[in-house]
């Protein structure tokens, strides 16, 4: 994603203050929620999303093992949003670490006739104990919707492999990961994800994924992973269950960063 603008940051002790303004972006052709943004913008607005000015401000604090942040962002004629988050990392010694993250996001659309204020809250706990690593994550959205991010991999939502919480109303999303380091640069993990939400008043949707992942970090810039597992997608209207998808999936990715 690209944009034209300015971002200024000033740090005093453990606190950083940020302010930014962008008068042009390519968000009309990038991101995962372009259709939603077009729908919730101010009625009568005809310019594309990329022409909407963006203003943002933040306060970020680093207090030893705890980092906190509060961001506000306005996309002109589209939405206002804010997020408050906190992260903590604990070094327990003997190659043992624990991480905790909590975040709340609220997004208020300009077009209130199409959508109401939407929110998401998430909790994430990670652990590394010798050669064992683990992760537990949970996200929930309110009954009016969970559109809280332009991209599904944003920190303002929760993403798995095939599953995500972005744009889903009254959702409960669980993630579980358990892994082991076969070598210093080779990790094997079992991953589970389940999300339930309500697309409509009498409709309930459930998606689930279970997969194994092998990650090989060849060098600082070269990463490779292989995934293979199952994915299901079911819908229930009243007492009638409909299977939308039930298959096995695989992915091989080789990534070199510069």
GISULBEL-V275825 format. One line per field, one symbol per residue. ss: DSSP state (h for helix, s for strand, l for the rest). psi: psi as a letter, one per 30 degrees, with the letter a starting at -180 (. if undefined). burial: I if it has 16 or more other ideal C-beta (glycine too) atoms within 10 Angstrom, else O. Layout:
ss->???
psi->???
burial->???
This chain:
ss->llssssssssssllsssssssssssllllllllhhhhhhhllllllllhhhllssssssssssllsssssssssslllsssssssssssssssllssssssssssssssllllllllssssssssssssllsssssssssssllslllllllllllllsllllslllllllssssssssssssllsssssssssssssssllsssssssssssssssllllssssssssssssssssllsssssssssssssssssll
psi->kllkakkkkkkjbgkkkkklkkgklgffgllfheeeeeeflkkfkflleffkkkklklkkkjicfkklkkkkkkjkgdlkllkklkkkkkjglhhkkkkkkkkkkkkjlejffellkklkklkkklkjjbgkllkkkkkkllfflhjgkekfglfgakkbdfklfkgkkhljkkkkkklkjelegjkklkkkkkkkljflegkkkkkkkklkkjkjjeaefjkklkkkalkljkkkjbgkkkjekjlkklkkkjkkk.
burial->OOOOOOOOOOOOOOOOOIOIOIOOIOIOOOIIIIOIIOOIIOOOIOOOIIOIOIIIOIOIOOOOOOIIIOIOIIIIIIIIIIIOIIIOOOOOOOOOOOOIIOIOIIIIIIIOOOIOOIIIIIOIOIIIOOOOIIIOIIIIIIOOIIIIIIIIOIIIIIIIIIIIIIIIIIIOIIIOIOIOIOOOOOIOIOIOIIIIIOOOOOOIIIIIIOIOIIIOOOOOOOIOIOIOIOIIIIIOOOOOOOOOOOOOOOOOOOOOOO
